[in-house]
Amino acid sequence: MEKFNFDFLKAGINEGRFETVAKAAKVSDEIRPELVVNISINKMCINGLASKMLNIETGDYMKAMVLTADQCENDVNKKFFIMVSKVKTDDMMTLAAVGKAKGVGRKLFCSYAACYSQFLQNTPDAQAITADKLAELGYAYGIDKKDSEGKPYTKYTANREVHYELVDTGIDYPNSDGSMLRIWACVNAQIIDRPYDPSVEAETAADDAEDKKANALETVADTANAETAAETQDEITASQETAGDKDDI
């Protein structure tokens, strides 16, 4: 992950440059723009209200920044930050809606292994740790399973969701591509306990299957469009050849 200019950020924070994001039109049952730490390990989500506020959609990018306990002065509301961009740099994660649907106002998901565990812990001194360590500390649980070849493994799932409100710091950060990215603070966390529930596991499996189905349909559609384009080109070529034959006559 890129080394951030923490002093530059901290100066802006100390000046009190925080401004609550103005509420846009209500999206579903959402009441505030949020970054949500999901129960699926490494999965994070920007809710529909936030994606509308930030004007982002499938194919855009997000990067996160986590300060140390000293840098955030042991204040968890000054520890977690994100930035979003239309242009990808090496340390950015791709955002995508279910089925890769386009358009702002949709929930956008990404995998962010580098900092997921810290956002999940929601403490000033949170460290990046593995899923099994999260389970040891009480933030997750493990279920023993077997893969398609019968080999045993443990699937870990967080036992809570963490909902952060996204707040505008008023600070623009110079990105590595030369652009300026607005920094959004993740504050006022709401923690929702999600203890082990077999129905939740089944629901997650169903969602995964639905995603695969949607992606497969997209692939079929792309293939069909390509085949149609090829057939159209063949017809054009055939027409040109026929025209050429008439000229020869």
Buried (B, 14 or more C-beta within 10 A) or exposed (E): EEEBEBEEBBEBBEEEBBEEBEEBEEBEEBEBBBBBBBBBBBBBBBBBBBBBBBEBBBBBBBBBBBBEBEBBEEEBBBBBBBBBBEEBBEBBBBBBBBBEBEEBBBBBBBBBEBBBBBBBBBEBEBEBBEBEBBBEEEBBBBEEEEEEEEEEEEBBBBBBBBBBBBBBBBBEBEBEEEEEBBBBBBBBBEEEEBEEEEEEBEEBEEEEEEBEEBBEEEEEEEEEEEEEEEEEEEEEEEEEEEEEEEEEE
